[in-house]
């Protein structure tokens, strides 16, 4: 009997914890934000994409034109090469190789510049999105908001709320 009495407080504590555990588990609130959707659908992300397109469209067109000119010159050379003198053929071949090298360099620089600017713009959008996520989480008393998950139940997805809040902030003059 003494043994049972000595273990009674432990048994009561375990029983109380078993009853309280489900109540605590229900209080935990988790949410999920799909950042890919934010990058596709938020007005600030669309504006960033349009800004990048405007900023890089001229250089992209120049590259396309230069690539087409190089292709035409190469095709012309291939047609005319059999009838050319050896020295002339060697000179034109060297010119084409130099033009191709210049084209590849410009294309690589373009891609590097575009990637760097895209990262700058997307990081600003992500920063805004994270501020909005934090506001939604605090306002709706979320314990955790995930941005990447293998699976998420759609009822925990707050992406629409975040996009709407970002768009409202952008149109309200508070785009940051």
Residue frames as qw, qx, qy, qz and C-alpha x, y, z in Angstrom:
[[0.000, 0.884, 0.468, 0.000, 0.00, 0.00, 0.00],
 [0.311, -0.765, 0.117, 0.551, 2.87, 2.37, 0.81],
 [0.417, -0.075, 0.606, 0.673, 4.31, 1.69, -2.63],
 [0.178, 0.650, 0.645, 0.359, 1.05, 2.72, -4.33],
 [0.182, -0.925, -0.256, 0.213, 0.76, 5.90, -2.25],
 [0.420, -0.553, 0.306, 0.651, 4.32, 6.87, -3.09],
 [0.285, 0.071, 0.668, 0.684, 3.59, 6.55, -6.85],
 [0.168, 0.742, 0.635, -0.134, 0.20, 8.26, -6.73],
 [0.032, 0.818, -0.036, -0.573, 1.54, 11.80, -7.45],
 [0.143, -0.328, 0.711, 0.605, 3.43, 10.46, -10.48],
 [0.202, 0.379, 0.881, 0.200, 0.32, 8.64, -11.71],
 [0.121, 0.827, 0.436, -0.333, -1.79, 11.79, -11.29],
 [0.063, -0.692, 0.315, 0.647, 0.80, 13.89, -13.09],
 [0.171, -0.081, 0.838, 0.512, 0.94, 11.45, -16.01],
 [0.178, 0.591, 0.787, 0.001, -2.85, 11.36, -16.18],
 [0.062, 0.848, 0.183, -0.494, -3.06, 15.15, -16.18],
 [0.105, -0.507, 0.550, 0.655, -0.44, 15.35, -18.92],
 [0.220, 0.195, 0.893, 0.340, -2.37, 12.82, -21.04],
 [0.153, 0.772, 0.598, -0.150, -5.51, 14.92, -20.71],
 [0.035, -0.847, 0.044, 0.529, -3.69, 18.22, -21.36],
 [0.401, -0.236, 0.644, 0.608, -1.63, 16.96, -24.33],
 [0.307, 0.521, 0.699, 0.383, -4.51, 16.93, -26.85],
 [0.014, -0.936, -0.303, 0.177, -5.56, 20.41, -25.73],
 [0.287, -0.705, 0.329, 0.558, -2.02, 21.73, -26.27],
 [0.430, 0.032, 0.723, 0.540, -1.68, 20.00, -29.64],
 [0.246, 0.742, 0.601, 0.169, -4.83, 21.75, -30.88],
 [0.126, -0.921, -0.067, 0.361, -3.39, 25.15, -29.97],
 [0.425, -0.363, 0.517, 0.648, -0.37, 24.73, -32.26],
 [0.562, 0.747, 0.256, -0.244, -1.10, 26.48, -35.55],
 [0.476, -0.271, 0.556, 0.625, 1.02, 25.93, -38.65],
 [0.540, 0.756, 0.141, -0.343, 0.80, 27.48, -42.09],
 [0.671, 0.004, 0.510, 0.538, 2.49, 27.21, -45.46],
 [0.281, 0.824, -0.061, -0.488, 3.47, 29.76, -48.12],
 [0.801, 0.298, 0.392, 0.341, 4.29, 28.72, -51.67],
 [0.207, -0.682, 0.190, 0.675, 7.04, 31.17, -52.64],
 [0.289, 0.071, 0.711, 0.637, 6.96, 30.05, -56.28],
 [0.066, 0.728, 0.656, 0.188, 3.33, 31.20, -56.48],
 [0.203, -0.849, -0.143, 0.466, 4.23, 34.46, -54.78],
 [0.302, -0.406, 0.465, 0.726, 6.94, 35.03, -57.40],
 [0.175, 0.280, 0.768, 0.548, 4.46, 34.28, -60.20],
 [0.098, -0.690, -0.678, -0.235, 1.30, 35.97, -58.92],
 [0.284, -0.720, -0.293, 0.562, 2.15, 38.91, -56.65],
 [0.354, 0.919, 0.156, 0.071, 1.93, 42.28, -58.38],
 [0.226, -0.872, 0.394, 0.182, 5.37, 43.28, -57.10],
 [0.627, -0.188, 0.688, 0.314, 6.86, 40.12, -58.64],
 [0.569, 0.627, 0.488, 0.212, 5.10, 40.81, -61.94],
 [0.098, 0.993, -0.050, -0.048, 6.36, 44.42, -61.84],
 [0.450, -0.640, 0.555, 0.283, 9.91, 43.19, -61.17],
 [0.663, 0.160, 0.661, 0.312, 9.67, 40.82, -64.15],
 [0.413, 0.846, 0.308, 0.135, 8.39, 43.60, -66.41],
 [0.159, -0.938, 0.258, 0.167, 11.19, 45.88, -65.20],
 [0.570, -0.369, 0.652, 0.338, 13.78, 43.21, -66.04],
 [0.617, 0.468, 0.578, 0.257, 12.27, 42.61, -69.47],
 [0.230, 0.967, 0.100, 0.036, 12.36, 46.33, -70.23],
 [0.338, -0.825, 0.404, 0.205, 15.90, 46.66, -68.89],
 [0.484, -0.333, 0.745, 0.317, 17.31, 43.73, -70.87],
 [0.705, 0.544, 0.441, -0.111, 15.15, 43.62, -74.02],
 [0.364, 0.879, -0.253, -0.176, 17.45, 45.85, -76.09],
 [0.167, -0.597, 0.780, 0.084, 20.55, 43.76, -75.26],
 [0.644, 0.087, 0.755, -0.083, 18.64, 40.55, -75.91],
 [0.649, 0.715, 0.201, -0.162, 17.52, 41.80, -79.33],
 [0.176, 0.834, -0.503, -0.145, 21.10, 42.81, -80.17],
 [0.399, -0.357, 0.844, 0.016, 22.28, 39.32, -79.23],
 [0.705, 0.378, 0.588, -0.118, 19.61, 37.66, -81.35],
 [0.509, 0.842, -0.068, -0.165, 20.53, 39.90, -84.28],
 [0.030, -0.728, 0.679, 0.095, 24.25, 39.20, -83.82],
 [0.569, -0.107, 0.814, -0.045, 23.56, 35.45, -83.62],
 [0.700, 0.584, 0.389, -0.135, 21.48, 35.55, -86.79],
 [0.336, 0.874, -0.317, -0.148, 24.16, 37.55, -88.61],
 [0.266, -0.542, 0.796, 0.049, 26.82, 35.05, -87.50],
 [0.680, 0.174, 0.707, -0.086, 24.66, 32.15, -88.66],
 [0.617, 0.761, 0.134, -0.149, 24.12, 33.78, -92.06],
 [0.132, 0.831, -0.529, -0.112, 27.83, 34.54, -92.44],
 [0.460, -0.319, 0.829, 0.003, 28.70, 30.94, -91.53],
 [0.717, 0.413, 0.552, -0.102, 26.20, 29.54, -94.03],
 [0.467, 0.864, -0.119, -0.147, 27.51, 31.90, -96.74],
 [0.123, -0.697, 0.701, 0.088, 31.08, 30.85, -95.95],
 [0.614, -0.060, 0.786, -0.030, 30.16, 27.15, -96.19],
 [0.689, 0.635, 0.332, -0.106, 28.56, 27.74, -99.59],
 [0.388, 0.896, -0.214, -0.016, 31.46, 29.80, -100.95],
 [0.536, -0.649, 0.528, 0.116, 34.39, 28.00, -99.31],
 [0.826, 0.103, 0.495, 0.249, 34.92, 25.41, -102.05],
 [0.562, 0.716, 0.215, 0.353, 35.48, 28.14, -104.65],
 [0.188, -0.969, 0.158, -0.007, 37.73, 30.37, -102.49],
 [0.527, 0.566, -0.537, 0.338, 41.45, 30.60, -102.54],
 [0.715, -0.242, -0.566, 0.331, 43.13, 28.93, -99.55],
 [0.284, 0.027, -0.330, 0.900, 44.35, 32.20, -98.03],
 [0.360, -0.287, -0.141, -0.877, 40.94, 33.84, -98.40],
 [0.741, -0.338, -0.533, -0.229, 39.22, 30.79, -96.87],
 [0.604, -0.166, -0.533, 0.569, 41.62, 30.82, -93.90],
 [0.049, 0.136, -0.167, 0.975, 41.08, 34.56, -93.35],
 [0.539, -0.318, -0.272, -0.731, 37.27, 34.27, -93.45],
 [0.750, -0.280, -0.598, 0.044, 37.36, 31.23, -91.18],
 [0.428, -0.068, -0.462, 0.774, 39.45, 33.14, -88.64],
 [0.199, -0.219, -0.006, -0.955, 37.02, 36.09, -88.82],
 [0.686, -0.338, -0.443, -0.468, 34.08, 33.77, -88.18],
 [0.685, -0.223, -0.588, 0.368, 35.84, 32.18, -85.21],
 [0.205, 0.033, -0.310, 0.928, 36.55, 35.65, -83.77],
 [0.420, -0.272, -0.195, -0.844, 32.93, 36.72, -84.34],
 [0.744, -0.322, -0.560, -0.171, 31.67, 33.55, -82.67],
 [0.539, -0.130, -0.540, 0.634, 34.00, 34.06, -79.68],
 [0.044, -0.124, 0.135, -0.982, 32.76, 37.66, -79.34],
 [0.591, -0.298, -0.384, -0.644, 29.14, 36.49, -79.60],
 [0.725, -0.276, -0.618, 0.129, 29.63, 33.79, -76.94],
 [0.348, -0.042, -0.433, 0.830, 31.32, 36.30, -74.60],
 [0.261, -0.184, -0.032, -0.947, 28.48, 38.83, -75.01],
 [0.689, -0.301, -0.509, -0.419, 25.88, 36.12, -74.49],
 [0.644, -0.214, -0.612, 0.406, 27.62, 34.91, -71.31],
 [0.144, 0.023, -0.292, 0.945, 27.90, 38.49, -69.97],
 [0.454, -0.267, -0.267, -0.807, 24.25, 39.09, -70.77],
 [0.732, -0.312, -0.591, -0.130, 23.21, 35.94, -68.92],
 [0.510, -0.147, -0.536, 0.657, 25.37, 36.83, -65.90],
 [0.061, -0.105, 0.114, -0.986, 23.98, 40.37, -65.76],
 [0.585, -0.290, -0.400, -0.643, 20.40, 39.14, -66.16],
 [0.705, -0.278, -0.637, 0.138, 20.85, 36.52, -63.43],
 [0.338, -0.071, -0.442, 0.828, 22.37, 39.05, -61.03],
 [0.257, -0.142, -0.027, -0.956, 19.56, 41.58, -61.61],
 [0.665, -0.286, -0.549, -0.418, 16.91, 38.87, -61.36],
 [0.603, -0.234, -0.643, 0.411, 18.34, 37.77, -58.01],
 [0.094, 0.015, -0.276, 0.956, 18.30, 41.39, -56.80],
 [0.456, -0.190, -0.230, -0.839, 14.68, 41.90, -57.81],
 [0.723, -0.265, -0.606, -0.200, 13.49, 38.54, -56.46],
 [0.462, -0.131, -0.623, 0.618, 15.26, 39.09, -53.15],
 [0.151, -0.071, 0.163, -0.972, 13.34, 42.37, -52.76],
 [0.652, -0.205, -0.402, -0.610, 10.06, 40.58, -53.53],
 [0.695, -0.178, -0.677, 0.163, 10.96, 37.81, -51.08],
 [0.221, 0.004, -0.488, 0.844, 11.83, 40.37, -48.41],
 [0.417, -0.134, -0.033, -0.898, 8.40, 42.00, -48.86],
 [0.741, -0.165, -0.557, -0.337, 6.71, 38.60, -48.84],
 [0.553, -0.093, -0.696, 0.448, 8.48, 37.60, -45.63],
 [0.062, -0.053, 0.348, -0.934, 7.33, 40.82, -43.93],
 [0.618, -0.120, -0.224, -0.744, 3.75, 40.10, -45.01],
 [0.713, -0.105, -0.693, -0.013, 4.03, 36.47, -43.88],
 [0.313, -0.033, -0.636, 0.705, 5.19, 37.67, -40.48],
 [0.314, -0.073, 0.130, -0.938, 2.28, 40.12, -40.27],
 [0.732, -0.117, -0.440, -0.508, -0.25, 37.41, -41.21],
 [0.628, -0.049, -0.731, 0.264, 1.37, 34.97, -38.76],
 [0.117, -0.009, -0.534, 0.837, 1.20, 37.47, -35.91],
 [0.451, -0.065, -0.036, -0.890, -2.33, 38.64, -36.73],
 [0.824, -0.069, -0.348, -0.442, -3.71, 35.11, -37.02],
 [0.580, -0.571, 0.520, -0.259, -1.54, 33.65, -34.23],
 [0.909, 0.289, -0.299, 0.013, 0.42, 31.09, -36.24],
 [0.721, -0.606, 0.291, 0.170, 3.19, 29.25, -34.41],
 [0.450, -0.319, 0.627, 0.550, 5.13, 28.40, -37.55],
 [0.639, 0.686, 0.026, -0.348, 4.96, 29.24, -41.26],
 [0.683, -0.162, 0.589, 0.401, 6.82, 26.93, -43.67],
 [0.349, 0.695, -0.257, -0.573, 8.04, 27.96, -47.10],
 [0.466, 0.360, -0.757, -0.283, 9.07, 24.53, -48.34],
 [0.635, -0.149, 0.654, -0.383, 7.47, 21.19, -47.65],
 [0.061, -0.062, 0.936, 0.341, 7.11, 17.83, -49.33],
 [0.207, -0.516, -0.763, -0.329, 3.39, 17.78, -48.61],
 [0.080, 0.068, 0.393, -0.914, 1.03, 20.32, -47.10],
 [0.130, 0.583, 0.797, -0.088, -2.68, 20.04, -46.49],
 [0.168, 0.516, 0.354, 0.762, -4.32, 22.82, -48.57],
 [0.367, -0.839, -0.374, -0.146, -6.18, 24.15, -45.52],
 [0.602, -0.612, -0.020, 0.512, -2.81, 25.26, -44.08],
 [0.506, 0.266, 0.310, 0.759, -1.79, 27.13, -47.26],
 [0.071, -0.817, -0.302, 0.485, -1.84, 30.89, -46.62],
 [0.436, 0.009, 0.429, 0.791, -0.30, 31.84, -49.97],
 [0.065, 0.687, 0.543, 0.479, -3.49, 33.55, -51.20],
 [0.363, -0.880, -0.260, 0.165, -3.63, 35.70, -48.06],
 [0.533, -0.466, 0.206, 0.675, 0.01, 36.69, -48.50],
 [0.333, 0.263, 0.524, 0.738, -0.41, 37.57, -52.19],
 [0.089, -0.816, -0.490, -0.292, -3.55, 39.60, -51.46],
 [0.450, -0.819, -0.112, 0.338, -1.82, 41.45, -48.62],
 [0.510, -0.230, 0.336, 0.757, 1.24, 42.15, -50.77],
 [0.204, 0.481, 0.556, 0.646, -0.95, 43.46, -53.60],
 [0.239, -0.884, -0.395, -0.075, -2.97, 45.59, -51.20],
 [0.511, -0.658, 0.045, 0.550, 0.23, 47.03, -49.70],
 [0.441, 0.016, 0.450, 0.777, 1.58, 47.79, -53.19],
 [0.051, 0.627, 0.532, 0.566, -1.59, 49.55, -54.32],
 [0.388, -0.851, -0.341, 0.096, -1.92, 51.37, -51.03],
 [0.193, 0.904, -0.233, 0.303, 1.33, 53.19, -51.69],
 [0.525, -0.656, 0.529, -0.119, 3.16, 51.03, -49.21],
 [0.848, 0.408, -0.318, -0.120, 4.93, 48.80, -51.74],
 [0.385, 0.459, -0.718, 0.354, 7.76, 48.04, -49.34]]
